[in-house]
C-alpha cells in the first residue's frame, strides 16, 4: 500500500523523553508516573492505561471551580505505555517548571506532571463589569503542556506596559501581576462599541503568551465569564 499518508513525518516518533511532541499539534507522553490531563484530550494510547476523574483535592479548590466557572476538568492518567493528547488541532508547547510558576487560561491547558500543584486565582482588578476573570496557577517541578490556536507570540513586559485582549491571552509568568483595564468610553459605547472592552495590563520582569485567536466568552474558561466577583476571598 502506498500513500503520502505513510511518509516519515506521519509515523510514530521514537523518543526517550517523558513528554515529547509527536508533531506540532499532538503531545506524546510516555508514562513513568501519573499525568494530569484535561478531560477529553486523549486521542490515542498504547499499553495498559487507566483514566480516572481527578477531584479538586480540597473543599476550597472545589468551591473556586464552582463559583468562578474556571472549569479545570482534569483526569488522572496512570499505567504503562504511551498516551497521545490533542485538542482542536491546537499547536502544542512544552514548558518545564523548576520550582517556578505559570498562570494559564484553562482553555489552553493540555496536560502536566501530577507532581505540579495547581489552583485557581482571581486576576486583580477583574470586577463584575468584566464578568470576573480567573486563571489556573501551576507551580512546582515538572513539565506542563499547553496548546494555542495558531502560532503564539511571547511578549517581554519588562521594558514597557503591555496590553493583551483577555480572550487572546494564553498565560503569563506568575511573577507578573496583571491588572484588568477597560478601553471603553461613553461615546464609543453609544455608537456600538469597539469590540475591545477589556485588556490585561502587564508591566514588569516577565512574559505574556498571546495567541492569534480570541475565545468567545461562552468558550472561555480561564478568561472568566460566568464567575462571581468574590474579591480577596479567592486570592488565597
Beta strands, then each sheet from edge to edge (+ up, - down):
strand 1: 19-23
strand 2: 26-30
strand 3: 35-38
strand 4: 42-53
strand 5: 74-85
strand 6: 91-104
strand 7: 109-113
strand 8: 117-122
strand 9: 134-148
strand 10: 153-156
strand 11: 162-165
strand 12: 169-173
strand 13: 179-182
strand 14: 198-202
strand 15: 207-210
sheet 1: 1+ 2- 5+ 3- 7+ 9- 6+ 12- 15+ 10-
sheet 2: 1+ 2- 5+ 4-
sheet 3: 1+ 2- 5+ 3- 7+ 9- 8+
sheet 4: 11+ 14- 13+
end
